[in-house]
Amino acid sequence: MLTTFSYAQTYGSGIGVKALSPGGGPFGGAGVNFKTFIGSGSALDMTFGGGSHHLAGQLLYEWQQETGWTGGLDWYVGLGGTLGAWSNDHYWNNNDYYDSGFFLGADAVIGLDFNFGPNTGIPVGVSLEAGPSVGVINSRGFGWNSALAIRYILN
């Protein structure tokens, strides 16, 4: 698997914003996002932000590879988790109850990452991802999340 995912990525790191779960789920909201490659085809994707009832941090370990369709367009898969805190007791979606305090979840994603740099010289990247999430502590059992990130490419 490691040899399948090893290649030279089109950028080293990028910083921007990531909108999580546009449907407004328990891990929904938006945050500051930083993605950095730690090896050939391996990256850490970190987001810190929140929504109306919580603050959260998400860390994903991703394996990224070129699609071969056009320069700068990659696909990736990732695994990681979300750690956060609810601001108060509340119901979400009228049937899931959350206590104030910490929550923990596990996440998996599959997505596309497009770096405009190789085609236009503009140091901007966009990624779109989706995948399942499992609430481990103080959150719903199973859900589906999606996210859109826009990043300024640092190097």
Sequence and secondary structure as in RCSB ss.txt:
>XXXX:A:sequence
MLTTFSYAQTYGSGIGVKALSPGGGPFGGAGVNFKTFIGSGSALDMTFGGGSHHLAGQLLYEWQQETGWTGGLDW
YVGLGGTLGAWSNDHYWNNNDYYDSGFFLGADAVIGLDFNFGPNTGIPVGVSLEAGPSVGVINSRGFGWNSALAI
RYILN
>XXXX:A:secstr
 TTTT S  S SEEEEEEEE TT  TT EEEEEEEEEEETTEEEEEEEEEETTEEEEEEEEEEEEE SSSTTEEE
EEEEEEEEEEESS EEETTTEEE SEEEEEEEEEEEEEEESHHHH   EEEEEEEEEEEEEESS SEEEEEEEEE
EEE  
